[in-house]
Structures are given as C-alpha cells and as structure tokens.
Amino acid sequence: MSQFNMADMFGKISDLQSKMKEAQERLSEVIVEADAGGGMVTVKANGKREVLQINVDRDVIDPDDKEMLEDLIVAGVNKALEKAEAAGKEKMQEVYKDIMPGGGLPGMDMSKFGL
C-alpha cells in the first residue's frame, strides 16, 4: 500500500471517528418515556441513558406505603432506561449504515461499539 493510500485511509478513519462522535452527541436528542403502575409514575430518559424527568401522580403518594412508591419509581426508571438503550442503538445503527454503506467490514462485531 502506498503512502498516499495509507494517508487516505487514515483520513477516512478520522472522518468516521468524528461522525460517530457527533452521532453519540445527538443521542441526547432521542427522548423516550415509560411508565409504571398504570401511569402513576412516568419517567423520561434520553438515548444516552440519562434520566431527564420523573413524574409521580399525587394519588400514589402514601406516607404509610413508601415502599410501593419506591418500587414504582425503580420500575419506571428501569423501563425508561431499557427503551433509551434500544432507541440509542437504533439511532447509532442508522448512523452506522450511513457512514459505512454495505454493512461495513466483514466479520466486524459492531456490538462492541454499542451497535
């Protein structure tokens, strides 16, 4: 491989890295919502798996049953994070297909890259 081809290849790798970084930054724009307890607790999270908001219906707040509220919050957060992970992977797969048309490199396991 000549020096010119090697430089071209490294330029493409650098471009790929910058596009992947930009795509990862855009994951914060992917918003999902999940609920628990029939909507008594709702949780919003983003594609970076960051919890953005938790809403608790006043009717579920019972000082004598704190454990139920805690369980609903945990369930809602877990559901939201599962949805966020799936949405984030989907977004990254779209970007990956745009960056590397034709499926990328044969034998390359993209799950190691969160895809």
C-alpha positions as CSV (number, residue, x, y, z in Angstrom):
1,M,0.0,0.0,0.0
2,S,1.5,3.3,-1.0
3,Q,1.9,6.3,1.3
4,F,-0.9,8.1,-0.5
5,N,-3.4,5.3,0.1
6,M,-2.4,5.0,3.7
7,A,-2.9,8.7,4.3
8,D,-6.3,8.4,2.5
9,M,-7.3,5.5,4.7
10,F,-6.3,7.4,7.9
11,G,-8.3,10.4,6.7
12,K,-11.3,8.2,6.3
13,I,-10.8,6.7,9.8
14,S,-10.6,10.2,11.2
15,D,-13.8,11.2,9.4
16,L,-15.5,8.1,10.7
17,Q,-14.5,8.9,14.3
18,S,-15.8,12.4,14.0
19,K,-19.1,11.2,12.6
20,M,-19.5,8.6,15.3
21,K,-18.7,11.2,18.0
22,E,-21.3,13.6,16.5
23,A,-23.9,10.8,16.4
24,Q,-23.2,9.9,20.0
25,E,-23.7,13.6,21.0
26,R,-27.1,13.5,19.2
27,L,-28.3,10.7,21.4
28,S,-29.2,13.3,24.0
29,E,-31.9,14.4,21.5
30,V,-33.5,10.9,21.5
31,I,-36.2,11.1,24.2
32,V,-38.2,8.1,25.4
33,E,-40.9,7.8,28.1
34,A,-42.0,4.9,30.2
35,D,-44.5,4.4,33.0
36,A,-45.2,2.1,35.9
37,G,-48.3,1.5,38.0
38,G,-50.6,2.2,35.1
39,G,-49.2,5.6,34.6
40,M,-48.9,6.6,38.3
41,V,-45.1,7.1,37.7
42,T,-43.7,8.3,34.4
43,V,-40.0,8.6,33.5
44,K,-38.3,10.4,30.6
45,A,-34.8,9.4,29.5
46,N,-32.6,10.2,26.6
47,G,-30.6,8.0,24.2
48,K,-27.5,8.5,26.4
49,R,-29.5,6.6,29.1
50,E,-29.8,9.7,31.3
51,V,-33.0,10.1,33.3
52,L,-34.4,13.5,32.5
53,Q,-37.7,13.6,34.4
54,I,-39.7,11.6,36.9
55,N,-43.4,12.4,37.4
56,V,-45.4,10.9,40.3
57,D,-49.2,11.1,40.5
58,R,-50.3,12.5,43.8
59,D,-52.7,9.6,44.3
60,V,-49.7,7.2,44.6
61,I,-48.1,9.2,47.4
62,D,-49.0,7.4,50.6
63,P,-46.7,8.2,53.6
64,D,-47.6,4.8,55.1
65,D,-46.6,2.9,51.9
66,K,-43.3,4.4,51.0
67,E,-42.0,1.1,49.6
68,M,-44.7,1.0,46.9
69,L,-43.7,4.4,45.6
70,E,-40.1,3.4,45.6
71,D,-40.9,0.2,43.7
72,L,-42.9,2.1,41.1
73,I,-40.1,4.6,40.6
74,V,-37.5,1.9,40.2
75,A,-39.8,0.1,37.7
76,G,-40.4,3.2,35.7
77,V,-36.7,4.1,35.6
78,N,-35.7,0.6,34.5
79,K,-38.3,0.6,31.7
80,A,-37.2,4.1,30.6
81,L,-33.6,3.1,30.5
82,E,-34.4,-0.1,28.5
83,K,-36.3,2.0,26.0
84,A,-33.5,4.6,25.9
85,E,-30.9,1.9,25.3
86,A,-32.9,0.4,22.4
87,A,-33.6,3.8,20.9
88,G,-30.0,4.8,21.2
89,K,-28.8,1.6,19.5
90,E,-31.3,2.1,16.7
91,K,-30.1,5.7,16.2
92,M,-26.5,4.6,16.1
93,Q,-27.3,1.8,13.6
94,E,-28.9,4.3,11.3
95,V,-25.7,6.5,11.5
96,Y,-23.5,3.4,11.1
97,K,-25.3,2.5,7.9
98,D,-24.9,6.0,6.5
99,I,-21.2,6.0,7.4
100,M,-20.4,2.5,6.2
101,P,-22.8,1.6,3.4
102,G,-22.9,-2.1,2.5
103,G,-22.6,-3.3,6.1
104,G,-19.1,-2.3,6.9
105,L,-16.2,-4.7,7.3
106,P,-16.9,-8.5,7.0
107,G,-16.7,-10.2,10.4
108,M,-16.7,-6.9,12.4
109,D,-18.8,-7.3,15.5
110,M,-20.4,-3.9,15.9
111,S,-22.0,-4.8,19.3
112,K,-18.6,-4.0,20.8
113,F,-19.3,-0.4,19.7
114,G,-22.8,-0.3,21.2
115,L,-24.4,-1.2,17.8
